[in-house]
């Protein structure tokens, strides 16, 4: 609520201009932020490592960062594929793993599980995204780094899967769940993807 309601009546002879609305909204946001000790921060957890699940964390992270939010993505378990140097080979999509995947022609489940269908589905998805001018995962990763999004690989998962720091793209940080939770607890937005 506006702290001084009489201020509205005295604006430009009773008329509210666009500048007045902007000022009032700015004052309300500042007032709300004073009451909420959380920081303007987004914390995302990426646990899936397929092509179709690679897009949501990067799209959300770059959107949040572009909106001025401090942003980090914590990559755990199969989500580590998204920041692996060999992501081109690792990121696939399986039509049997996602029965909701739209296919250009109806396909029986029996055919979706045939050898080679994962490559077909991956190629179809990449082609569809390219036709619609959707950025690749590599391009979204570069954009995230340019926007200062922190990319944090889960150290425990790295140890379990036998990964080394050198297996990951440049710009990745390494840390545990406790460190990420410390970051996330101070944020306005935390999402598990």
C-alpha positions as CSV (number, residue, x, y, z in Angstrom):
1,X,0.0,0.0,0.0
2,X,1.1,3.5,-0.7
3,X,2.3,5.0,2.6
4,X,0.7,8.4,1.9
5,X,-2.6,8.1,0.1
6,X,-3.0,11.9,0.0
7,X,0.0,12.0,-2.4
8,X,-2.2,10.4,-5.1
9,X,-4.8,13.2,-4.8
10,X,-2.2,15.9,-5.2
11,X,-0.6,14.5,-8.3
12,X,-0.9,16.7,-11.4
13,X,-4.3,18.1,-10.3
14,X,-5.8,14.7,-9.5
15,X,-4.5,13.0,-12.7
16,X,-2.0,10.2,-12.3
17,X,0.7,10.3,-15.0
18,X,2.9,7.4,-16.2
19,X,5.8,8.9,-14.3
20,X,3.6,9.0,-11.1
21,X,2.8,5.3,-11.5
22,X,6.5,4.4,-12.0
23,X,7.4,6.4,-8.9
24,X,4.7,4.8,-6.8
25,X,5.6,1.3,-8.0
26,X,9.3,2.0,-7.3
27,X,8.5,3.2,-3.8
28,X,6.3,0.1,-3.1
29,X,9.0,-2.2,-4.3
30,X,11.7,-0.5,-2.2
31,X,9.3,-0.7,0.8
32,X,8.7,-4.4,0.3
33,X,12.4,-5.1,-0.1
34,X,13.1,-3.4,3.2
35,X,10.6,-5.8,4.9
36,X,12.0,-8.9,3.2
37,X,15.7,-9.6,4.2
38,X,16.2,-12.1,1.3
39,X,18.5,-11.0,-1.5
40,X,17.5,-10.5,-5.1
41,X,18.8,-14.0,-5.8
42,X,17.9,-17.1,-7.7
43,X,19.2,-20.6,-6.9
44,X,18.5,-23.4,-9.3
45,X,19.3,-27.1,-9.0
46,X,19.8,-29.1,-12.2
47,X,19.7,-32.8,-11.7
48,X,18.8,-34.1,-15.2
49,X,21.4,-34.5,-17.9
50,X,19.4,-35.0,-21.1
51,X,19.0,-32.5,-24.0
52,X,15.4,-31.8,-23.2
53,X,16.1,-31.2,-19.5
54,X,19.1,-29.1,-20.3
55,X,17.1,-26.1,-21.4
56,X,15.0,-25.2,-18.3
57,X,17.9,-24.4,-15.9
58,X,19.7,-22.3,-18.5
59,X,16.7,-20.4,-19.7
60,X,15.5,-19.7,-16.2
61,X,19.0,-18.7,-15.1
62,X,19.7,-16.4,-18.0
63,X,16.3,-14.8,-17.6
64,X,16.8,-14.2,-13.9
65,X,20.3,-12.8,-14.4
66,X,19.1,-10.5,-17.2
67,X,16.4,-9.3,-14.8
68,X,19.2,-8.3,-12.4
69,X,19.1,-11.2,-10.0
70,X,22.2,-12.8,-8.7
71,X,21.9,-16.4,-10.0
72,X,23.5,-19.8,-9.5
73,X,22.9,-23.3,-10.9
74,X,23.9,-26.3,-8.8
75,X,24.6,-29.3,-11.1
76,X,24.2,-32.6,-9.3
77,X,23.9,-36.2,-10.5
78,X,23.1,-36.4,-14.2
79,X,22.9,-32.6,-14.4
80,X,26.7,-32.6,-14.5
81,X,26.3,-33.6,-18.2
82,X,25.2,-30.1,-18.9
83,X,28.5,-28.6,-18.0
84,X,30.8,-31.5,-19.1
85,X,33.3,-30.7,-21.8
86,X,31.9,-33.6,-23.8
87,X,28.3,-32.4,-23.6
88,X,27.7,-32.7,-27.3
89,X,28.1,-36.5,-27.0
90,X,26.4,-36.8,-23.7
91,X,23.2,-34.7,-24.3
92,X,20.6,-36.9,-25.9
93,X,16.9,-37.2,-25.7
94,X,15.0,-40.5,-25.6
95,X,11.5,-40.9,-27.0
96,X,10.9,-43.7,-24.5
97,X,12.1,-41.6,-21.6
98,X,9.6,-38.9,-22.4
99,X,6.3,-40.2,-23.8
100,X,4.9,-36.7,-24.1
101,X,7.6,-35.8,-26.6
102,X,5.8,-34.5,-29.8
103,X,6.7,-36.6,-32.8
104,X,6.0,-35.6,-36.4
105,X,4.3,-38.9,-37.0
106,X,2.6,-41.2,-34.4
107,X,5.0,-43.8,-33.2
108,X,4.2,-47.0,-31.3
109,X,6.2,-47.5,-28.0
110,X,7.7,-50.6,-29.6
111,X,9.4,-48.4,-32.3
112,X,10.5,-45.7,-29.9
113,X,12.7,-48.3,-28.1
114,X,14.4,-49.6,-31.2
115,X,18.2,-49.1,-31.5
116,X,19.0,-45.8,-33.0
117,X,15.8,-44.0,-32.1
118,X,17.6,-42.0,-29.4
119,X,19.8,-40.5,-32.1
120,X,16.7,-39.9,-34.3
121,X,14.8,-38.2,-31.5
122,X,17.9,-36.1,-30.5
123,X,18.4,-35.0,-34.2
124,X,14.7,-34.1,-34.5
125,X,14.7,-32.0,-31.3
126,X,17.9,-30.2,-32.4
127,X,16.4,-29.6,-35.9
128,X,13.1,-28.3,-34.4
129,X,14.9,-25.9,-32.1
130,X,17.2,-24.7,-34.8
131,X,14.2,-23.9,-37.1
132,X,12.7,-21.9,-34.3
133,X,16.0,-20.1,-33.6
134,X,16.3,-21.5,-30.1
135,X,19.8,-21.1,-28.7
136,X,21.8,-24.3,-28.2
137,X,22.8,-25.5,-24.8
138,X,26.3,-24.4,-25.5
139,X,25.1,-20.9,-26.5
140,X,22.9,-20.7,-23.4
141,X,25.9,-21.8,-21.2
142,X,28.0,-19.0,-22.8
143,X,25.2,-16.5,-22.2
144,X,24.9,-17.6,-18.6
145,X,28.6,-17.1,-18.0
146,X,28.5,-13.7,-19.7
147,X,25.7,-12.7,-17.3
148,X,27.8,-13.9,-14.3
149,X,25.6,-16.9,-13.5
150,X,27.5,-19.1,-11.2
151,X,27.7,-22.7,-12.5
152,X,28.5,-25.0,-9.5
153,X,29.3,-28.7,-9.9
154,X,28.4,-30.9,-7.0
155,X,31.7,-32.2,-5.6
156,X,30.1,-35.3,-4.0
157,X,28.5,-36.4,-7.3
158,X,31.8,-35.8,-9.1
159,X,33.5,-38.1,-6.6
160,X,30.8,-40.8,-7.0
161,X,31.0,-40.7,-10.8
162,X,34.8,-40.4,-10.9
163,X,34.9,-36.9,-12.6
164,X,37.8,-34.6,-12.3
165,X,37.6,-30.8,-12.4
166,X,39.3,-30.9,-15.8
167,X,36.3,-32.8,-17.2
168,X,34.2,-29.6,-17.0
169,X,34.0,-26.5,-19.1
170,X,35.8,-23.3,-18.1
171,X,34.0,-21.1,-15.6
172,X,32.6,-24.0,-13.5
173,X,32.9,-23.7,-9.7
174,X,33.1,-26.8,-7.5
175,X,31.3,-27.1,-4.1
176,X,29.2,-29.2,-1.9
177,X,25.5,-29.2,-1.0
178,X,26.0,-27.3,2.2
179,X,27.8,-24.4,0.5
180,X,25.0,-24.2,-2.2
181,X,22.3,-24.3,0.5
182,X,23.9,-21.5,2.3
183,X,23.7,-19.5,-0.9
184,X,20.1,-20.6,-1.7
185,X,18.7,-19.8,1.8
186,X,19.3,-16.1,1.2
187,X,17.4,-16.0,-2.1
188,X,13.9,-15.2,-3.3
189,X,13.7,-18.0,-5.8
190,X,14.9,-21.6,-5.4
191,X,13.9,-24.2,-8.0
192,X,14.7,-27.9,-8.3
193,X,14.7,-28.9,-12.0
